[in-house]
Amino acid sequence: MARGQTPAKSEKAETHRHFDMEILIGYILLVGVLLSVALLAIGFIWRWERSGNLRFQHTIVGMNFFEFVLTSLRQTASHELRPRVMVNMGIAVLMLTPFVRVLASVFYFALVLRNWKYALFTGFVLGILTYSLFLR
């Protein structure tokens, strides 16, 4: 508790900080899901308009998540924008949304709250998530 603060003011400030993090996490999840849905919808509508069906036939066997994303970004950069790339990017955004949420939590626990125990636990979860994205 800071000098001159009553316990009620200290609790209110702590609650306010937690509330801000909850809002940030909510926005991260909301933006991630809405962006993903928008990209998927654009890809499927574009596919339907182009071919009359919604079926995509491509394989991602032997690729980890980062190779999957880099392949889609390379196609976009080389002006090969196709419906499949939009769907791939929608999937990538959806998969990265919880990753960004955990990353934000690590920074919050370490830099704002300076709670090293929670920062360490959350960092461990972030490490496992990162490792899982590199698996094939």
N, CA, C and O atoms as a GROMACS GRO file, in nm:
protein
  544
    1MET      N    1   0.085  -0.117   0.000
    1MET     CA    2   0.000   0.000   0.000
    1MET      C    3   0.090   0.123   0.000
    1MET      O    4   0.188   0.130   0.074
    2ALA      N    5   0.056   0.219  -0.082
    2ALA     CA    6   0.135   0.340  -0.091
    2ALA      C    7   0.110   0.428   0.030
    2ALA      O    8   0.008   0.417   0.098
    3ARG      N    9   0.205   0.515   0.056
    3ARG     CA   10   0.195   0.605   0.170
    3ARG      C   11   0.074   0.697   0.153
    3ARG      O   12   0.056   0.756   0.046
    4GLY      N   13  -0.006   0.709   0.255
    4GLY     CA   14  -0.122   0.798   0.252
    4GLY      C   15  -0.246   0.736   0.190
    4GLY      O   16  -0.351   0.800   0.185
    5GLN      N   17  -0.236   0.613   0.144
    5GLN     CA   18  -0.352   0.546   0.086
    5GLN      C   19  -0.421   0.464   0.193
    5GLN      O   20  -0.357   0.398   0.275
    6THR      N   21  -0.550   0.469   0.191
    6THR     CA   22  -0.626   0.384   0.281
    6THR      C   23  -0.640   0.248   0.215
    6THR      O   24  -0.622   0.236   0.094
    7PRO      N   25  -0.671   0.143   0.294
    7PRO     CA   26  -0.688   0.010   0.233
    7PRO      C   27  -0.793   0.008   0.124
    7PRO      O   28  -0.779  -0.065   0.026
    8ALA      N   29  -0.898   0.086   0.138
    8ALA     CA   30  -1.004   0.088   0.036
    8ALA      C   31  -0.952   0.143  -0.096
    8ALA      O   32  -0.985   0.092  -0.202
    9LYS      N   33  -0.869   0.250  -0.088
    9LYS     CA   34  -0.813   0.308  -0.210
    9LYS      C   35  -0.718   0.210  -0.278
    9LYS      O   36  -0.717   0.198  -0.400
   10SER      N   37  -0.637   0.141  -0.197
   10SER     CA   38  -0.543   0.044  -0.252
   10SER      C   39  -0.616  -0.071  -0.321
   10SER      O   40  -0.577  -0.112  -0.430
   11GLU      N   41  -0.722  -0.122  -0.261
   11GLU     CA   42  -0.802  -0.230  -0.321
   11GLU      C   43  -0.868  -0.182  -0.449
   11GLU      O   44  -0.876  -0.255  -0.547
   12LYS      N   45  -0.916  -0.057  -0.446
   12LYS     CA   46  -0.980  -0.002  -0.565
   12LYS      C   47  -0.880   0.011  -0.680
   12LYS      O   48  -0.912  -0.021  -0.795
   13ALA      N   49  -0.758   0.056  -0.649
   13ALA     CA   50  -0.655   0.068  -0.753
   13ALA      C   51  -0.619  -0.069  -0.807
   13ALA      O   52  -0.602  -0.085  -0.928
   14GLU      N   53  -0.606  -0.170  -0.718
   14GLU     CA   54  -0.573  -0.306  -0.761
   14GLU      C   55  -0.684  -0.362  -0.848
   14GLU      O   56  -0.657  -0.425  -0.950
   15THR      N   57  -0.810  -0.340  -0.808
   15THR     CA   58  -0.924  -0.387  -0.886
   15THR      C   59  -0.926  -0.318  -1.022
   15THR      O   60  -0.957  -0.381  -1.123
   16HIS      N   61  -0.893  -0.190  -1.025
   16HIS     CA   62  -0.890  -0.116  -1.151
   16HIS      C   63  -0.786  -0.174  -1.246
   16HIS      O   64  -0.811  -0.187  -1.366
   17ARG      N   65  -0.667  -0.211  -1.192
   17ARG     CA   66  -0.564  -0.271  -1.276
   17ARG      C   67  -0.608  -0.406  -1.331
   17ARG      O   68  -0.586  -0.435  -1.449
   18HIS      N   69  -0.670  -0.488  -1.247
   18HIS     CA   70  -0.719  -0.616  -1.294
   18HIS      C   71  -0.828  -0.597  -1.398
   18HIS      O   72  -0.834  -0.671  -1.496
   19PHE      N   73  -0.913  -0.499  -1.377
   19PHE     CA   74  -1.021  -0.472  -1.470
   19PHE      C   75  -0.964  -0.433  -1.606
   19PHE      O   76  -1.015  -0.476  -1.709
   20ASP      N   77  -0.861  -0.351  -1.608
   20ASP     CA   78  -0.799  -0.311  -1.734
   20ASP      C   79  -0.744  -0.432  -1.808
   20ASP      O   80  -0.757  -0.440  -1.931
   21MET      N   81  -0.682  -0.525  -1.739
   21MET     CA   82  -0.628  -0.644  -1.804
   21MET      C   83  -0.741  -0.730  -1.860
   21MET      O   84  -0.729  -0.786  -1.969
   22GLU      N   85  -0.849  -0.742  -1.786
   22GLU     CA   86  -0.963  -0.818  -1.836
   22GLU      C   87  -1.019  -0.756  -1.964
   22GLU      O   88  -1.057  -0.828  -2.056
   23ILE      N   89  -1.023  -0.625  -1.968
   23ILE     CA   90  -1.070  -0.556  -2.088
   23ILE      C   91  -0.974  -0.582  -2.205
   23ILE      O   92  -1.018  -0.611  -2.317
   24LEU      N   93  -0.844  -0.573  -2.178
   24LEU     CA   94  -0.746  -0.598  -2.283
   24LEU      C   95  -0.758  -0.740  -2.337
   24LEU      O   96  -0.759  -0.761  -2.458
   25ILE      N   97  -0.768  -0.838  -2.247
   25ILE     CA   98  -0.783  -0.978  -2.289
   25ILE      C   99  -0.911  -0.995  -2.370
   25ILE      O  100  -0.912  -1.064  -2.472
   26GLY      N  101  -1.019  -0.931  -2.325
   26GLY     CA  102  -1.145  -0.938  -2.398
   26GLY      C  103  -1.132  -0.883  -2.538
   26GLY      O  104  -1.183  -0.942  -2.634
   27TYR      N  105  -1.064  -0.770  -2.552
   27TYR     CA  106  -1.045  -0.711  -2.685
   27TYR      C  107  -0.954  -0.796  -2.773
   27TYR      O  108  -0.978  -0.810  -2.893
   28ILE      N  109  -0.850  -0.854  -2.714
   28ILE     CA  110  -0.762  -0.942  -2.792
   28ILE      C  111  -0.842  -1.058  -2.849
   28ILE      O  112  -0.832  -1.090  -2.968
   29LEU      N  113  -0.922  -1.121  -2.763
   29LEU     CA  114  -1.003  -1.234  -2.809
   29LEU      C  115  -1.108  -1.191  -2.910
   29LEU      O  116  -1.129  -1.259  -3.011
   30LEU      N  117  -1.175  -1.079  -2.884
   30LEU     CA  118  -1.279  -1.030  -2.975
   30LEU      C  119  -1.222  -0.996  -3.113
   30LEU      O  120  -1.275  -1.039  -3.215
   31VAL      N  121  -1.114  -0.919  -3.115
   31VAL     CA  122  -1.054  -0.879  -3.242
   31VAL      C  123  -1.001  -1.001  -3.317
   31VAL      O  124  -1.017  -1.012  -3.439
   32GLY      N  125  -0.937  -1.094  -3.245
   32GLY     CA  126  -0.884  -1.214  -3.309
   32GLY      C  127  -0.993  -1.297  -3.374
   32GLY      O  128  -0.980  -1.340  -3.489
   33VAL      N  129  -1.102  -1.319  -3.301
   33VAL     CA  130  -1.210  -1.402  -3.355
   33VAL      C  131  -1.281  -1.330  -3.470
   33VAL      O  132  -1.309  -1.391  -3.572
   34LEU      N  133  -1.310  -1.200  -3.454
   34LEU     CA  134  -1.379  -1.127  -3.561
   34LEU      C  135  -1.294  -1.117  -3.687
   34LEU      O  136  -1.346  -1.132  -3.798
   35LEU      N  137  -1.165  -1.093  -3.672
   35LEU     CA  138  -1.076  -1.087  -3.788
   35LEU      C  139  -1.069  -1.224  -3.856
   35LEU      O  140  -1.071  -1.233  -3.979
   36SER      N  141  -1.061  -1.328  -3.777
   36SER     CA  142  -1.058  -1.464  -3.832
   36SER      C  143  -1.186  -1.495  -3.909
   36SER      O  144  -1.181  -1.547  -4.020
   37VAL      N  145  -1.300  -1.464  -3.850
   37VAL     CA  146  -1.428  -1.488  -3.916
   37VAL      C  147  -1.438  -1.409  -4.046
   37VAL      O  148  -1.486  -1.460  -4.147
   38ALA      N  149  -1.391  -1.284  -4.044
   38ALA     CA  150  -1.396  -1.201  -4.164
   38ALA      C  151  -1.309  -1.261  -4.275
   38ALA      O  152  -1.353  -1.270  -4.390
   39LEU      N  153  -1.187  -1.301  -4.241
   39LEU     CA  154  -1.098  -1.361  -4.342
   39LEU      C  155  -1.155  -1.492  -4.396
   39LEU      O  156  -1.150  -1.516  -4.517
   40LEU      N  157  -1.208  -1.576  -4.307
   40LEU     CA  158  -1.269  -1.701  -4.352
   40LEU      C  159  -1.390  -1.676  -4.442
   40LEU      O  160  -1.406  -1.741  -4.545
   41ALA      N  161  -1.474  -1.582  -4.402
   41ALA     CA  162  -1.593  -1.552  -4.482
   41ALA      C  163  -1.554  -1.499  -4.620
   41ALA      O  164  -1.612  -1.539  -4.720
   42ILE      N  165  -1.457  -1.409  -4.624
   42ILE     CA  166  -1.410  -1.356  -4.752
   42ILE      C  167  -1.357  -1.469  -4.840
   42ILE      O  168  -1.389  -1.477  -4.959
   43GLY      N  169  -1.276  -1.556  -4.781
   43GLY     CA  170  -1.220  -1.668  -4.858
   43GLY      C  171  -1.327  -1.762  -4.910
   43GLY      O  172  -1.322  -1.804  -5.026
   44PHE      N  173  -1.426  -1.796  -4.825
   44PHE     CA  174  -1.531  -1.889  -4.869
   44PHE      C  175  -1.625  -1.825  -4.972
   44PHE      O  176  -1.665  -1.890  -5.068
   45ILE      N  177  -1.660  -1.699  -4.952
   45ILE     CA  178  -1.746  -1.630  -5.049
   45ILE      C  179  -1.674  -1.617  -5.182
   45ILE      O  180  -1.733  -1.641  -5.288
   46TRP      N  181  -1.549  -1.580  -5.177
   46TRP     CA  182  -1.468  -1.567  -5.298
   46TRP      C  183  -1.459  -1.702  -5.369
   46TRP      O  184  -1.473  -1.709  -5.491
   47ARG      N  185  -1.438  -1.808  -5.294
   47ARG     CA  186  -1.431  -1.943  -5.352
   47ARG      C  187  -1.564  -1.982  -5.416
   47ARG      O  188  -1.566  -2.036  -5.527
   48TRP      N  189  -1.674  -1.953  -5.346
   48TRP     CA  190  -1.808  -1.985  -5.398
   48TRP      C  191  -1.833  -1.909  -5.528
   48TRP      O  192  -1.885  -1.966  -5.624
   49GLU      N  193  -1.797  -1.781  -5.531
   49GLU     CA  194  -1.817  -1.698  -5.650
   49GLU      C  195  -1.731  -1.748  -5.766
   49GLU      O  196  -1.775  -1.745  -5.881
   50ARG      N  197  -1.612  -1.792  -5.737
   50ARG     CA  198  -1.518  -1.835  -5.840
   50ARG      C  199  -1.549  -1.972  -5.898
   50ARG      O  200  -1.537  -1.993  -6.018
   51SER      N  201  -1.589  -2.068  -5.811
   51SER     CA  202  -1.603  -2.205  -5.859
   51SER      C  203  -1.740  -2.267  -5.836
   51SER      O  204  -1.769  -2.373  -5.892
   52GLY      N  205  -1.823  -2.206  -5.756
   52GLY     CA  206  -1.955  -2.261  -5.730
   52GLY      C  207  -1.958  -2.365  -5.620
   52GLY      O  208  -2.063  -2.424  -5.594
   53ASN      N  209  -1.845  -2.391  -5.555
   53ASN     CA  210  -1.845  -2.481  -5.440
   53ASN      C  211  -1.753  -2.426  -5.332
   53ASN      O  212  -1.677  -2.332  -5.354
   54LEU      N  213  -1.761  -2.487  -5.214
   54LEU     CA  214  -1.682  -2.439  -5.101
   54LEU      C  215  -1.566  -2.531  -5.066
   54LEU      O  216  -1.499  -2.511  -4.964
   55ARG      N  217  -1.541  -2.631  -5.147
   55ARG     CA  218  -1.439  -2.729  -5.116
   55ARG      C  219  -1.300  -2.678  -5.153
   55ARG      O  220  -1.278  -2.628  -5.263
   56PHE      N  221  -1.208  -2.693  -5.058
   56PHE     CA  222  -1.068  -2.661  -5.082
   56PHE      C  223  -0.990  -2.791  -5.076
   56PHE      O  224  -1.009  -2.871  -4.984
   57GLN      N  225  -0.904  -2.811  -5.173
   57GLN     CA  226  -0.822  -2.932  -5.173
   57GLN      C  227  -0.676  -2.892  -5.175
   57GLN      O  228  -0.619  -2.861  -5.280
   58HIS      N  229  -0.617  -2.894  -5.058
   58HIS     CA  230  -0.474  -2.873  -5.047
   58HIS      C  231  -0.425  -2.942  -4.921
   58HIS      O  232  -0.501  -2.961  -4.826
   59THR      N  233  -0.301  -2.978  -4.921
   59THR     CA  234  -0.248  -3.050  -4.806
   59THR      C  235  -0.147  -2.962  -4.733
   59THR      O  236  -0.079  -2.878  -4.792
   60ILE      N  237  -0.142  -2.983  -4.604
   60ILE     CA  238  -0.044  -2.913  -4.522
   60ILE      C  239   0.040  -3.014  -4.444
   60ILE      O  240   0.102  -2.980  -4.344
   61VAL      N  241   0.040  -3.136  -4.492
   61VAL     CA  242   0.116  -3.242  -4.426
   61VAL      C  243   0.265  -3.208  -4.433
   61VAL      O  244   0.315  -3.163  -4.536
   62GLY      N  245   0.335  -3.228  -4.322
   62GLY     CA  246   0.478  -3.203  -4.318
   62GLY      C  247   0.514  -3.059  -4.289
   62GLY      O  248   0.632  -3.024  -4.291
   63MET      N  249   0.416  -2.975  -4.262
   63MET     CA  250   0.440  -2.834  -4.232
   63MET      C  251   0.404  -2.807  -4.088
   63MET      O  252   0.304  -2.857  -4.037
   64ASN      N  253   0.486  -2.727  -4.021
   64ASN     CA  254   0.442  -2.680  -3.890
   64ASN      C  255   0.363  -2.550  -3.911
   64ASN      O  256   0.348  -2.502  -4.023
   65PHE      N  257   0.313  -2.495  -3.803
   65PHE     CA  258   0.227  -2.378  -3.813
   65PHE      C  259   0.299  -2.260  -3.878
   65PHE      O  260   0.241  -2.192  -3.963
   66PHE      N  261   0.424  -2.236  -3.840
   66PHE     CA  262   0.496  -2.121  -3.894
   66PHE      C  263   0.525  -2.138  -4.043
   66PHE      O  264   0.522  -2.040  -4.117
   67GLU      N  265   0.554  -2.257  -4.087
   67GLU     CA  266   0.571  -2.281  -4.231
   67GLU      C  267   0.440  -2.257  -4.305
   67GLU      O  268   0.439  -2.201  -4.414
   68PHE      N  269   0.331  -2.298  -4.245
   68PHE     CA  270   0.198  -2.277  -4.301
   68PHE      C  271   0.171  -2.127  -4.320
   68PHE      O  272   0.126  -2.084  -4.426
   69VAL      N  273   0.200  -2.049  -4.217
   69VAL     CA  274   0.178  -1.904  -4.223
   69VAL      C  275   0.273  -1.839  -4.323
   69VAL      O  276   0.232  -1.755  -4.402
   70LEU      N  277   0.401  -1.878  -4.319
   70LEU     CA  278   0.498  -1.818  -4.412
   70LEU      C  279   0.466  -1.849  -4.557
   70LEU      O  280   0.484  -1.764  -4.644
   71THR      N  281   0.418  -1.969  -4.584
   71THR     CA  282   0.378  -2.003  -4.720
   71THR      C  283   0.263  -1.914  -4.766
   71THR      O  284   0.264  -1.865  -4.879
   72SER      N  285   0.166  -1.892  -4.679
   72SER     CA  286   0.053  -1.805  -4.714
   72SER      C  287   0.098  -1.661  -4.733
   72SER      O  288   0.050  -1.594  -4.824
   73LEU      N  289   0.189  -1.614  -4.649
   73LEU     CA  290   0.238  -1.476  -4.663
   73LEU      C  291   0.321  -1.460  -4.791
   73LEU      O  292   0.312  -1.356  -4.857
   74ARG      N  293   0.399  -1.561  -4.826
   74ARG     CA  294   0.476  -1.555  -4.952
   74ARG      C  295   0.383  -1.548  -5.072
   74ARG      O  296   0.409  -1.473  -5.166
   75GLN      N  297   0.276  -1.626  -5.070
   75GLN     CA  298   0.180  -1.623  -5.180
   75GLN      C  299   0.114  -1.485  -5.190
   75GLN      O  300   0.091  -1.434  -5.299
   76THR      N  301   0.085  -1.428  -5.077
   76THR     CA  302   0.025  -1.294  -5.076
   76THR      C  303   0.124  -1.191  -5.129
   76THR      O  304   0.087  -1.105  -5.209
   77ALA      N  305   0.250  -1.199  -5.086
   77ALA     CA  306   0.352  -1.104  -5.130
   77ALA      C  307   0.383  -1.117  -5.278
   77ALA      O  308   0.419  -1.018  -5.343
   78SER      N  309   0.370  -1.238  -5.333
   78SER     CA  310   0.398  -1.257  -5.475
   78SER      C  311   0.273  -1.239  -5.561
   78SER      O  312   0.267  -1.284  -5.675
   79HIS      N  313   0.175  -1.173  -5.506
   79HIS     CA  314   0.050  -1.139  -5.577
   79HIS      C  315  -0.026  -1.263  -5.622
   79HIS      O  316  -0.092  -1.261  -5.726
   80GLU      N  317  -0.017  -1.369  -5.546
   80GLU     CA  318  -0.094  -1.491  -5.572
   80GLU      C  319  -0.211  -1.499  -5.475
   80GLU      O  320  -0.240  -1.606  -5.421
   81LEU      N  321  -0.277  -1.388  -5.454
   81LEU     CA  322  -0.388  -1.386  -5.360
   81LEU      C  323  -0.505  -1.466  -5.417
   81LEU      O  324  -0.561  -1.432  -5.521
   82ARG      N  325  -0.538  -1.571  -5.346
   82ARG     CA  326  -0.647  -1.660  -5.387
   82ARG      C  327  -0.737  -1.684  -5.267
   82ARG      O  328  -0.700  -1.650  -5.154
   83PRO      N  329  -0.854  -1.741  -5.289
   83PRO     CA  330  -0.943  -1.770  -5.176
   83PRO      C  331  -0.877  -1.857  -5.070
   83PRO      O  332  -0.899  -1.838  -4.951
   84ARG      N  333  -0.797  -1.952  -5.113
   84ARG     CA  334  -0.731  -2.041  -5.018
   84ARG      C  335  -0.639  -1.964  -4.924
   84ARG      O  336  -0.631  -1.997  -4.806
   85VAL      N  337  -0.570  -1.863  -4.974
   85VAL     CA  338  -0.481  -1.783  -4.890
   85VAL      C  339  -0.562  -1.709  -4.784
   85VAL      O  340  -0.519  -1.699  -4.670
   86MET      N  341  -0.678  -1.658  -4.822
   86MET     CA  342  -0.763  -1.588  -4.724
   86MET      C  343  -0.809  -1.684  -4.615
   86MET      O  344  -0.809  -1.648  -4.497
   87VAL      N  345  -0.848  -1.805  -4.653
   87VAL     CA  346  -0.890  -1.904  -4.554
   87VAL      C  347  -0.772  -1.943  -4.466
   87VAL      O  348  -0.787  -1.955  -4.344
   88ASN      N  349  -0.655  -1.962  -4.525
   88ASN     CA  350  -0.536  -1.994  -4.446
   88ASN      C  351  -0.504  -1.884  -4.345
   88ASN      O  352  -0.471  -1.913  -4.230
   89MET      N  353  -0.515  -1.760  -4.387
   89MET     CA  354  -0.487  -1.650  -4.296
   89MET      C  355  -0.593  -1.642  -4.185
   89MET      O  356  -0.560  -1.608  -4.071
   90GLY      N  357  -0.718  -1.673  -4.217
   90GLY     CA  358  -0.822  -1.678  -4.115
   90GLY      C  359  -0.793  -1.784  -4.010
   90GLY      O  360  -0.812  -1.762  -3.891
   91ILE      N  361  -0.746  -1.900  -4.056
   91ILE     CA  362  -0.709  -2.008  -3.965
   91ILE      C  363  -0.590  -1.965  -3.880
   91ILE      O  364  -0.587  -1.990  -3.759
   92ALA      N  365  -0.492  -1.902  -3.942
   92ALA     CA  366  -0.372  -1.858  -3.870
   92ALA      C  367  -0.407  -1.755  -3.761
   92ALA      O  368  -0.358  -1.764  -3.649
   93VAL      N  369  -0.492  -1.660  -3.794
   93VAL     CA  370  -0.532  -1.559  -3.695
   93VAL      C  371  -0.605  -1.626  -3.579
   93VAL      O  372  -0.583  -1.592  -3.463
   94LEU      N  373  -0.693  -1.720  -3.610
   94LEU     CA  374  -0.767  -1.790  -3.505
   94LEU      C  375  -0.672  -1.868  -3.414
   94LEU      O  376  -0.693  -1.872  -3.293
   95MET      N  377  -0.571  -1.930  -3.471
   95MET     CA  378  -0.476  -2.006  -3.390
   95MET      C  379  -0.382  -1.916  -3.310
   95MET      O  380  -0.339  -1.955  -3.202
   96LEU      N  381  -0.351  -1.798  -3.360
   96LEU     CA  382  -0.261  -1.708  -3.289
   96LEU      C  383  -0.330  -1.625  -3.182
   96LEU      O  384  -0.264  -1.566  -3.097
   97THR      N  385  -0.462  -1.620  -3.184
   97THR     CA  386  -0.535  -1.539  -3.086
   97THR      C  387  -0.505  -1.581  -2.942
   97THR      O  388  -0.472  -1.495  -2.861
   98PRO      N  389  -0.516  -1.708  -2.906
   98PRO     CA  390  -0.482  -1.744  -2.768
   98PRO      C  391  -0.333  -1.725  -2.737
   98PRO      O  392  -0.297  -1.698  -2.622
   99PHE      N  393  -0.248  -1.739  -2.837
   99PHE     CA  394  -0.105  -1.716  -2.818
   99PHE      C  395  -0.080  -1.570  -2.778
   99PHE      O  396  -0.004  -1.543  -2.686
  100VAL      N  397  -0.144  -1.477  -2.847
  100VAL     CA  398  -0.129  -1.334  -2.816
  100VAL      C  399  -0.187  -1.303  -2.679
  100VAL      O  400  -0.134  -1.219  -2.606
  101ARG      N  401  -0.295  -1.371  -2.643
  101ARG     CA  402  -0.356  -1.351  -2.511
  101ARG      C  403  -0.259  -1.392  -2.401
  101ARG      O  404  -0.244  -1.320  -2.302
  102VAL      N  405  -0.193  -1.506  -2.416
  102VAL     CA  406  -0.097  -1.552  -2.314
  102VAL      C  407   0.025  -1.460  -2.313
  102VAL      O  408   0.078  -1.430  -2.206
  103LEU      N  409   0.070  -1.416  -2.429
  103LEU     CA  410   0.183  -1.324  -2.437
  103LEU      C  411   0.152  -1.194  -2.362
  103LEU      O  412   0.236  -1.144  -2.288
  104ALA      N  413   0.032  -1.140  -2.383
  104ALA     CA  414  -0.009  -1.018  -2.312
  104ALA      C  415  -0.012  -1.042  -2.161
  104ALA      O  416   0.024  -0.954  -2.083
  105SER      N  417  -0.056  -1.160  -2.120
  105SER     CA  418  -0.060  -1.193  -1.977
  105SER      C  419   0.080  -1.199  -1.916
  105SER      O  420   0.100  -1.153  -1.804
  106VAL      N  421   0.175  -1.255  -1.989
  106VAL     CA  422   0.313  -1.260  -1.939
  106VAL      C  423   0.364  -1.118  -1.914
  106VAL      O  424   0.419  -1.090  -1.808
  107PHE      N  425   0.345  -1.030  -2.011
  107PHE     CA  426   0.390  -0.891  -1.995
  107PHE      C  427   0.318  -0.823  -1.879
  107PHE      O  428   0.379  -0.747  -1.804
  108TYR      N  429   0.190  -0.848  -1.866
  108TYR     CA  430   0.112  -0.787  -1.759
  108TYR      C  431   0.162  -0.832  -1.622
  108TYR      O  432   0.185  -0.750  -1.534
  109PHE      N  433   0.179  -0.963  -1.605
  109PHE     CA  434   0.225  -1.013  -1.476
  109PHE      C  435   0.367  -0.966  -1.444
  109PHE      O  436   0.397  -0.934  -1.329
  110ALA      N  437   0.453  -0.962  -1.544
  110ALA     CA  438   0.593  -0.926  -1.521
  110ALA      C  439   0.612  -0.775  -1.506
  110ALA      O  440   0.683  -0.731  -1.416
  111LEU      N  441   0.552  -0.697  -1.593
  111LEU     CA  442   0.582  -0.554  -1.598
  111LEU      C  443   0.486  -0.467  -1.516
  111LEU      O  444   0.528  -0.367  -1.459
  112VAL      N  445   0.360  -0.505  -1.511
  112VAL     CA  446   0.263  -0.422  -1.439
  112VAL      C  447   0.250  -0.467  -1.293
  112VAL      O  448   0.269  -0.387  -1.202
  113LEU      N  449   0.220  -0.593  -1.272
  113LEU     CA  450   0.201  -0.642  -1.136
  113LEU      C  451   0.332  -0.679  -1.067
  113LEU      O  452   0.339  -0.685  -0.944
  114ARG      N  453   0.436  -0.705  -1.147
  114ARG     CA  454   0.564  -0.753  -1.096
  114ARG      C  455   0.545  -0.877  -1.007
  114ARG      O  456   0.608  -0.891  -0.902
  115ASN      N  457   0.457  -0.964  -1.054
  115ASN     CA  458   0.430  -1.090  -0.986
  115ASN      C  459   0.508  -1.197  -1.061
  115ASN      O  460   0.460  -1.250  -1.162
  116TRP      N  461   0.626  -1.227  -1.012
  116TRP     CA  462   0.717  -1.313  -1.085
  116TRP      C  463   0.670  -1.457  -1.088
  116TRP      O  464   0.699  -1.530  -1.182
  117LYS      N  465   0.597  -1.499  -0.986
  117LYS     CA  466   0.546  -1.636  -0.984
  117LYS      C  467   0.446  -1.656  -1.099
  117LYS      O  468   0.458  -1.751  -1.175
  118TYR      N  469   0.349  -1.566  -1.111
  118TYR     CA  470   0.252  -1.577  -1.220
  118TYR      C  471   0.317  -1.555  -1.356
  118TYR      O  472   0.280  -1.620  -1.454
  119ALA      N  473   0.414  -1.465  -1.361
  119ALA     CA  474   0.485  -1.442  -1.487
  119ALA      C  475   0.560  -1.568  -1.530
  119ALA      O  476   0.561  -1.603  -1.648
  120LEU      N  477   0.620  -1.636  -1.434
  120LEU     CA  478   0.692  -1.760  -1.464
  120LEU      C  479   0.596  -1.869  -1.511
  120LEU      O  480   0.624  -1.936  -1.610
  121PHE      N  481   0.485  -1.888  -1.441
  121PHE     CA  482   0.388  -1.989  -1.482
  121PHE      C  483   0.330  -1.959  -1.620
  121PHE      O  484   0.317  -2.048  -1.704
  122THR      N  485   0.296  -1.833  -1.642
  122THR     CA  486   0.239  -1.795  -1.770
  122THR      C  487   0.344  -1.805  -1.880
  122THR      O  488   0.312  -1.842  -1.993
  123GLY      N  489   0.468  -1.773  -1.848
  123GLY     CA  490   0.578  -1.789  -1.944
  123GLY      C  491   0.599  -1.935  -1.981
  123GLY      O  492   0.631  -1.967  -2.095
  124PHE      N  493   0.580  -2.024  -1.883
  124PHE     CA  494   0.590  -2.168  -1.910
  124PHE      C  495   0.481  -2.210  -2.009
  124PHE      O  496   0.508  -2.284  -2.103
  125VAL      N  497   0.358  -2.161  -1.988
  125VAL     CA  498   0.247  -2.191  -2.080
  125VAL      C  499   0.279  -2.135  -2.218
  125VAL      O  500   0.253  -2.200  -2.319
  126LEU      N  501   0.334  -2.014  -2.224
  126LEU     CA  502   0.372  -1.954  -2.352
  126LEU      C  503   0.478  -2.038  -2.422
  126LEU      O  504   0.474  -2.056  -2.544
  127GLY      N  505   0.573  -2.090  -2.346
  127GLY     CA  506   0.676  -2.177  -2.405
  127GLY      C  507   0.616  -2.303  -2.464
  127GLY      O  508   0.654  -2.345  -2.573
  128ILE      N  509   0.523  -2.364  -2.393
  128ILE     CA  510   0.457  -2.485  -2.445
  128ILE      C  511   0.376  -2.453  -2.570
  128ILE      O  512   0.380  -2.528  -2.667
  129LEU      N  513   0.304  -2.341  -2.569
  129LEU     CA  514   0.228  -2.302  -2.689
  129LEU      C  515   0.321  -2.278  -2.807
  129LEU      O  516   0.292  -2.321  -2.919
  130THR      N  517   0.431  -2.210  -2.783
  130THR     CA  518   0.527  -2.182  -2.890
  130THR      C  519   0.584  -2.312  -2.945
  130THR      O  520   0.592  -2.330  -3.066
  131TYR      N  521   0.623  -2.401  -2.856
  131TYR     CA  522   0.677  -2.530  -2.898
  131TYR      C  523   0.574  -2.608  -2.982
  131TYR      O  524   0.609  -2.669  -3.082
  132SER      N  525   0.450  -2.605  -2.939
  132SER     CA  526   0.346  -2.681  -3.011
  132SER      C  527   0.324  -2.625  -3.152
  132SER      O  528   0.287  -2.700  -3.242
  133LEU      N  529   0.348  -2.497  -3.172
  133LEU     CA  530   0.332  -2.439  -3.305
  133LEU      C  531   0.445  -2.481  -3.399
  133LEU      O  532   0.429  -2.474  -3.521
  134PHE      N  533   0.557  -2.526  -3.344
  134PHE     CA  534   0.668  -2.572  -3.426
  134PHE      C  535   0.661  -2.720  -3.457
  134PHE      O  536   0.739  -2.770  -3.538
  135LEU      N  537   0.569  -2.792  -3.393
  135LEU     CA  538   0.553  -2.936  -3.420
  135LEU      C  539   0.493  -2.957  -3.558
  135LEU      O  540   0.418  -2.872  -3.608
  136ARG      N  541   0.525  -3.068  -3.618
  136ARG     CA  542   0.469  -3.099  -3.750
  136ARG      C  543   0.349  -3.188  -3.735
  136ARG      O  544   0.287  -3.225  -3.835
   0.00000   0.00000   0.00000
